[in-house]
Amino acid sequence: MPSRRPRTADTFGTGCTPTVRPEVPMFESCCSPRESAHVLRARYGLPVELYADRPLLTLGAAVEALTLPEPLGRQVLDRLSELPSTPVIADPRDRRWTFLVAPPLPNHRVPQRLRTFLQGYSVTLPAPGTRIMLPTSDQPGGWHWADEPEPGGLRLPHRAVALSAVRRAILEGPPARLTG
């Protein structure tokens, strides 16, 4: 049976055709914010909204976030490396990383004592309803993936798992490197 080529069409009336193929850099073929939002929805299943021509994610019942300084973020990501998908968004200057996490079911707030502990290390848990920027670039000069999620349905680490990794990174410091 002959293989089928994916149909392409100018679905946005811009003269450009966005592609959603893993082998192509994510935003290389995007010509507008609408196309970037389409790629984020199609490739990762993210519930993207456009606000002022920027792809945003509103935090709530489906997705929560943890925002932390980049050095601590690297340690946390290293501790979560065994998970199949850990989406992390980096700001344009790579100063802060935002981990997308799944809220617990039933949903409950993070205890104030833990929030206070985390704030001492510049770790924040944005409130439900907060809009966060989604990547718009394949390059570090803009909002970009520090760790790109796996294509397909949205899979997020549970909030408790991510918070545990943050707490361990704070208490234990950077992992020791073996020298050969």
DRENDO-1510 file (C-alpha; in Angstrom, 1 decimal, always signed):
<recs>
REC; n; res; u; v; w
REC; 1; MET; +0.0; +0.0; +0.0 .
REC; 2; PRO; +1.5; +3.4; -1.0 .
REC; 3; SER; +2.3; +5.7; +1.9 .
REC; 4; ARG; +0.1; +8.8; +2.2 .
REC; 5; ARG; +1.6; +12.2; +2.2 .
REC; 6; PRO; +0.1; +14.5; +4.8 .
REC; 7; ARG; -2.2; +17.0; +3.4 .
REC; 8; THR; -1.1; +20.6; +3.6 .
REC; 9; ALA; -3.2; +23.6; +3.3 .
REC; 10; ASP; -3.0; +27.3; +4.1 .
REC; 11; THR; -5.5; +27.0; +7.0 .
REC; 12; PHE; -4.7; +30.5; +8.3 .
REC; 13; GLY; -4.9; +32.5; +5.1 .
REC; 14; THR; -1.4; +33.8; +5.4 .
REC; 15; GLY; +0.3; +32.1; +2.5 .
REC; 16; CYS; +2.2; +29.9; +4.9 .
REC; 17; THR; +1.6; +26.3; +5.7 .
REC; 18; PRO; +2.5; +25.2; +9.3 .
REC; 19; THR; +4.0; +21.8; +9.6 .
REC; 20; VAL; +3.6; +19.5; +12.6 .
REC; 21; ARG; +6.3; +17.0; +12.1 .
REC; 22; PRO; +8.8; +16.0; +14.9 .
REC; 23; GLU; +11.8; +16.2; +12.5 .
REC; 24; VAL; +11.2; +19.9; +11.7 .
REC; 25; PRO; +12.1; +22.5; +14.3 .
REC; 26; MET; +8.8; +23.5; +16.0 .
REC; 27; PHE; +8.4; +27.1; +14.9 .
REC; 28; GLU; +10.5; +27.0; +11.7 .
REC; 29; SER; +7.4; +27.0; +9.5 .
REC; 30; CYS; +5.2; +29.3; +11.5 .
REC; 31; CYS; +4.3; +32.6; +10.0 .
REC; 32; SER; +2.0; +34.0; +12.7 .
REC; 33; PRO; +1.1; +33.6; +16.4 .
REC; 34; ARG; -2.0; +31.7; +15.3 .
REC; 35; GLU; +0.1; +29.1; +13.6 .
REC; 36; SER; +2.4; +28.8; +16.6 .
REC; 37; ALA; -0.6; +28.2; +18.8 .
REC; 38; HIS; -1.8; +25.6; +16.3 .
REC; 39; VAL; +1.5; +23.8; +16.4 .
REC; 40; LEU; +1.5; +23.8; +20.2 .
REC; 41; ARG; -2.0; +22.3; +20.3 .
REC; 42; ALA; -1.4; +19.8; +17.5 .
REC; 43; ARG; +2.0; +18.6; +18.6 .
REC; 44; TYR; +1.6; +18.5; +22.4 .
REC; 45; GLY; -2.1; +18.7; +23.2 .
REC; 46; LEU; -1.6; +22.0; +25.1 .
REC; 47; PRO; -4.8; +24.0; +25.8 .
REC; 48; VAL; -3.3; +27.2; +24.1 .
REC; 49; GLU; -5.1; +30.5; +24.0 .
REC; 50; LEU; -4.1; +33.6; +22.1 .
REC; 51; TYR; -4.0; +36.8; +24.0 .
REC; 52; ALA; -2.6; +39.9; +22.4 .
REC; 53; ASP; -1.1; +37.7; +19.6 .
REC; 54; ARG; +0.8; +35.6; +22.2 .
REC; 55; PRO; +0.3; +31.9; +22.8 .
REC; 56; LEU; -0.6; +31.5; +26.5 .
REC; 57; LEU; -1.6; +28.8; +28.8 .
REC; 58; THR; -4.1; +29.5; +31.6 .
REC; 59; LEU; -3.3; +27.5; +34.7 .
REC; 60; GLY; -6.1; +25.7; +36.4 .
REC; 61; ALA; -7.7; +22.3; +36.7 .
REC; 62; ALA; -5.8; +20.7; +33.8 .
REC; 63; VAL; -2.3; +22.3; +34.2 .
REC; 64; GLU; -0.4; +23.9; +37.1 .
REC; 65; ALA; +3.2; +25.3; +37.1 .
REC; 66; LEU; +6.2; +25.7; +39.3 .
REC; 67; THR; +8.6; +28.6; +38.4 .
REC; 68; LEU; +12.2; +28.6; +39.7 .
REC; 69; PRO; +15.6; +30.0; +39.0 .
REC; 70; GLU; +17.4; +28.3; +36.1 .
REC; 71; PRO; +20.3; +26.8; +38.2 .
REC; 72; LEU; +17.8; +25.1; +40.5 .
REC; 73; GLY; +15.7; +24.2; +37.5 .
REC; 74; ARG; +18.6; +22.3; +36.0 .
REC; 75; GLN; +19.0; +20.3; +39.2 .
REC; 76; VAL; +15.3; +19.5; +39.3 .
REC; 77; LEU; +15.2; +18.5; +35.7 .
REC; 78; ASP; +18.1; +16.2; +36.3 .
REC; 79; ARG; +16.2; +14.6; +39.1 .
REC; 80; LEU; +13.1; +14.1; +36.9 .
REC; 81; SER; +15.0; +12.7; +34.0 .
REC; 82; GLU; +13.5; +9.2; +34.4 .
REC; 83; LEU; +10.0; +10.6; +33.6 .
REC; 84; PRO; +8.7; +10.2; +30.0 .
REC; 85; SER; +7.9; +13.9; +29.7 .
REC; 86; THR; +8.8; +17.0; +31.8 .
REC; 87; PRO; +7.8; +20.1; +29.9 .
REC; 88; VAL; +9.9; +23.1; +31.0 .
REC; 89; ILE; +9.6; +26.6; +29.5 .
REC; 90; ALA; +12.6; +29.0; +29.7 .
REC; 91; ASP; +12.3; +32.8; +29.6 .
REC; 92; PRO; +14.1; +34.7; +26.9 .
REC; 93; ARG; +17.2; +35.2; +29.1 .
REC; 94; ASP; +17.2; +31.7; +30.6 .
REC; 95; ARG; +16.9; +33.2; +34.1 .
REC; 96; ARG; +13.7; +31.4; +35.2 .
REC; 97; TRP; +12.2; +28.1; +34.2 .
REC; 98; THR; +8.6; +27.1; +34.4 .
REC; 99; PHE; +7.8; +23.4; +34.9 .
REC; 100; LEU; +4.3; +22.4; +33.7 .
REC; 101; VAL; +2.8; +19.9; +36.2 .
REC; 102; ALA; -0.4; +18.0; +36.6 .
REC; 103; PRO; -2.6; +19.0; +39.6 .
REC; 104; PRO; -3.6; +16.3; +42.2 .
REC; 105; LEU; -7.0; +14.8; +42.1 .
REC; 106; PRO; -8.9; +15.8; +44.1 .
REC; 107; ASN; -7.2; +19.2; +43.8 .
REC; 108; HIS; -5.8; +20.8; +47.0 .
REC; 109; ARG; -3.5; +23.7; +47.7 .
REC; 110; VAL; +0.1; +23.3; +48.5 .
REC; 111; PRO; +0.5; +23.8; +52.3 .
REC; 112; GLN; +1.5; +27.3; +53.3 .
REC; 113; ARG; +4.6; +26.0; +55.2 .
REC; 114; LEU; +5.9; +24.4; +52.0 .
REC; 115; ARG; +5.1; +27.5; +50.0 .
REC; 116; THR; +7.1; +29.7; +52.5 .
REC; 117; PHE; +10.0; +27.3; +52.4 .
REC; 118; LEU; +10.0; +27.3; +48.5 .
REC; 119; GLN; +9.7; +31.1; +48.4 .
REC; 120; GLY; +13.0; +31.4; +50.3 .
REC; 121; TYR; +14.6; +29.8; +47.2 .
REC; 122; SER; +12.7; +31.9; +44.7 .
REC; 123; VAL; +10.4; +29.0; +43.8 .
REC; 124; THR; +6.8; +30.2; +43.1 .
REC; 125; LEU; +3.6; +28.3; +42.4 .
REC; 126; PRO; +1.4; +30.6; +40.2 .
REC; 127; ALA; -2.2; +30.8; +41.2 .
REC; 128; PRO; -5.0; +29.2; +39.1 .
REC; 129; GLY; -6.1; +31.6; +36.4 .
REC; 130; THR; -2.5; +32.9; +35.9 .
REC; 131; ARG; -1.5; +33.0; +32.2 .
REC; 132; ILE; +2.0; +31.8; +31.4 .
REC; 133; MET; +3.8; +32.4; +28.2 .
REC; 134; LEU; +4.4; +29.4; +25.9 .
REC; 135; PRO; +7.4; +29.0; +23.6 .
REC; 136; THR; +7.4; +31.0; +20.4 .
REC; 137; SER; +10.9; +30.3; +19.3 .
REC; 138; ASP; +13.2; +27.3; +18.6 .
REC; 139; GLN; +16.1; +29.6; +19.7 .
REC; 140; PRO; +17.1; +30.8; +23.2 .
REC; 141; GLY; +16.4; +34.5; +22.2 .
REC; 142; GLY; +12.7; +34.1; +22.9 .
REC; 143; TRP; +10.4; +32.0; +25.1 .
REC; 144; HIS; +11.6; +28.5; +24.4 .
REC; 145; TRP; +11.6; +24.9; +25.7 .
REC; 146; ALA; +14.3; +24.2; +28.2 .
REC; 147; ASP; +12.9; +20.6; +28.0 .
REC; 148; GLU; +10.4; +19.9; +25.2 .
REC; 149; PRO; +7.5; +17.6; +26.0 .
REC; 150; GLU; +7.0; +14.4; +24.1 .
REC; 151; PRO; +4.7; +14.8; +21.1 .
REC; 152; GLY; +1.2; +13.4; +21.4 .
REC; 153; GLY; -1.3; +13.8; +24.2 .
REC; 154; LEU; -0.4; +16.1; +27.0 .
REC; 155; ARG; +1.6; +14.1; +29.7 .
REC; 156; LEU; +2.7; +16.0; +32.7 .
REC; 157; PRO; +4.5; +15.0; +35.9 .
REC; 158; HIS; +2.4; +15.1; +39.0 .
REC; 159; ARG; +2.8; +18.2; +41.1 .
REC; 160; ALA; +3.8; +16.1; +44.2 .
REC; 161; VAL; +6.6; +14.4; +42.2 .
REC; 162; ALA; +7.9; +17.8; +40.9 .
REC; 163; LEU; +7.7; +19.4; +44.3 .
REC; 164; SER; +9.6; +16.4; +45.8 .
REC; 165; ALA; +12.4; +16.9; +43.2 .
REC; 166; VAL; +12.5; +20.6; +44.0 .
REC; 167; ARG; +12.8; +20.0; +47.7 .
REC; 168; ARG; +15.5; +17.3; +47.2 .
REC; 169; ALA; +17.5; +19.7; +44.9 .
REC; 170; ILE; +17.3; +22.4; +47.6 .
REC; 171; LEU; +18.3; +20.2; +50.5 .
REC; 172; GLU; +20.9; +18.0; +48.7 .
REC; 173; GLY; +22.4; +20.6; +46.3 .
REC; 174; PRO; +23.7; +19.7; +42.9 .
REC; 175; PRO; +24.2; +16.0; +42.3 .
REC; 176; ALA; +27.8; +14.8; +42.7 .
REC; 177; ARG; +29.6; +14.2; +39.4 .
REC; 178; LEU; +31.7; +11.0; +39.0 .
REC; 179; THR; +35.2; +11.6; +37.8 .
REC; 180; GLY; +36.7; +9.0; +35.6 .
</recs>
